[in-house]
């Protein structure tokens, strides 16, 4: 069996794994949540308004402050939504699985024993470089 076909088979197996199925269900629930979708639309409009105000030659700091406060409030509302929480959790679990698979392949390509090489996420403490661990 050639490696490309094996990679395709791995992709098919991933799509049958519970972590993938959970992600798809969470995505669907998020997509169908009207209040969440409205909040996301509002979030995008606030972001555009901030960008528009920031590009003005004579921008109003008061307007920028108000828009930023509104932007943060909408973001908080999105992130507190049950479907968004479920989506984020499922996405992190899927990303961790894919990252683990990729690491095993990479380590194997570097000469490590495929039977013993594995990946464990390590937290550096610098959240800016991280997709999340919880």
C-alpha positions as CSV (number, residue, x, y, z in Angstrom):
1,X,0.0,0.0,0.0
2,X,1.4,3.4,-0.9
3,X,1.8,6.1,1.7
4,X,-0.7,8.5,-0.1
5,X,-3.4,5.9,0.1
6,X,-2.5,5.2,3.7
7,X,-2.9,9.0,4.4
8,X,-6.3,9.0,2.8
9,X,-7.3,5.9,4.8
10,X,-6.2,7.8,8.0
11,X,-8.3,10.7,6.9
12,X,-11.3,8.4,6.5
13,X,-10.7,6.9,9.9
14,X,-10.4,10.3,11.5
15,X,-13.8,11.2,10.0
16,X,-15.3,8.2,11.7
17,X,-13.7,8.9,15.1
18,X,-15.9,10.2,17.9
19,X,-13.8,13.3,18.3
20,X,-14.6,14.3,14.7
21,X,-18.2,13.4,15.0
22,X,-18.5,15.5,18.1
23,X,-17.0,18.4,16.3
24,X,-19.5,18.1,13.4
25,X,-22.4,18.0,15.8
26,X,-21.1,21.0,17.7
27,X,-20.6,22.9,14.5
28,X,-24.1,22.1,13.3
29,X,-25.6,23.2,16.7
30,X,-23.7,26.5,16.5
31,X,-24.8,27.1,12.9
32,X,-28.4,26.5,13.9
33,X,-28.3,28.7,17.0
34,X,-30.1,31.9,15.8
35,X,-29.1,34.0,18.8
36,X,-25.4,32.9,18.5
37,X,-25.4,33.7,14.7
38,X,-27.0,37.1,15.4
39,X,-24.3,37.8,18.0
40,X,-21.6,36.8,15.6
41,X,-23.1,39.1,13.0
42,X,-23.2,41.9,15.5
43,X,-19.6,41.1,16.5
44,X,-18.5,41.4,12.9
45,X,-20.3,44.7,12.4
46,X,-18.6,46.1,15.6
47,X,-15.2,45.0,14.3
48,X,-15.9,46.8,11.0
49,X,-17.1,49.9,12.8
50,X,-13.9,49.9,14.9
51,X,-11.7,49.5,11.8
52,X,-13.6,52.3,10.0
53,X,-13.2,54.7,13.0
54,X,-9.6,53.8,13.4
55,X,-8.8,54.7,9.8
56,X,-10.3,58.1,10.1
57,X,-7.8,61.0,10.1
58,X,-9.8,62.7,12.9
59,X,-11.1,59.7,14.8
60,X,-12.9,60.1,18.0
61,X,-11.3,58.4,21.0
62,X,-14.7,58.5,22.8
63,X,-16.3,56.7,19.9
64,X,-13.4,54.2,19.8
65,X,-13.8,53.6,23.5
66,X,-17.5,53.0,23.2
67,X,-17.1,50.7,20.2
68,X,-14.4,48.7,22.0
69,X,-16.7,48.3,25.0
70,X,-19.5,47.1,22.8
71,X,-17.2,44.8,20.9
72,X,-16.0,43.2,24.2
73,X,-19.6,42.8,25.4
74,X,-20.7,41.0,22.3
75,X,-17.6,38.8,22.3
76,X,-18.3,37.9,26.0
77,X,-21.9,37.0,25.0
78,X,-20.7,34.8,22.2
79,X,-18.2,33.0,24.3
80,X,-20.8,32.4,27.1
81,X,-23.2,30.8,24.6
82,X,-23.6,27.1,25.4
83,X,-23.3,26.1,21.7
84,X,-20.1,28.1,21.3
85,X,-18.6,26.6,24.4
86,X,-19.4,23.1,23.1
87,X,-18.0,24.0,19.7
88,X,-14.8,25.4,21.2
89,X,-14.3,22.3,23.3
90,X,-15.0,19.9,20.4
91,X,-12.6,21.9,18.2
92,X,-9.8,21.8,20.7
93,X,-10.3,18.1,21.1
94,X,-10.2,17.6,17.3
95,X,-7.2,19.9,16.9
96,X,-5.3,18.0,19.7
97,X,-6.0,14.7,17.9
98,X,-4.8,16.1,14.5
99,X,-1.7,17.6,16.3
100,X,-0.9,14.3,17.8
101,X,-1.2,12.4,14.5
102,X,1.0,15.0,12.8
103,X,3.6,14.8,15.5
104,X,3.8,11.0,15.2
105,X,4.3,11.3,11.5
106,X,6.8,14.0,11.8
107,X,8.8,12.2,14.5
108,X,8.7,9.0,12.4
109,X,10.1,11.0,9.4
110,X,12.9,12.2,11.7
111,X,13.9,8.6,12.5
112,X,11.9,7.9,15.7
113,X,10.3,4.6,16.2
114,X,6.7,4.9,15.1
115,X,5.7,2.4,17.8
116,X,7.1,4.5,20.7
117,X,7.0,8.1,19.5
118,X,4.1,10.1,20.6
119,X,3.1,13.6,21.4
120,X,2.0,15.2,24.6
121,X,1.0,18.9,24.7
122,X,3.1,21.0,27.0
123,X,2.0,24.4,28.2
124,X,4.6,27.1,28.0
125,X,2.5,29.5,30.0
126,X,2.4,31.9,27.0
127,X,-1.2,31.8,25.8
128,X,-0.5,33.9,22.8
129,X,1.1,31.0,21.0
130,X,-1.4,28.4,22.0
131,X,-4.7,27.2,20.6
132,X,-5.7,26.1,24.0
133,X,-5.4,23.2,26.4
134,X,-8.7,23.1,28.2
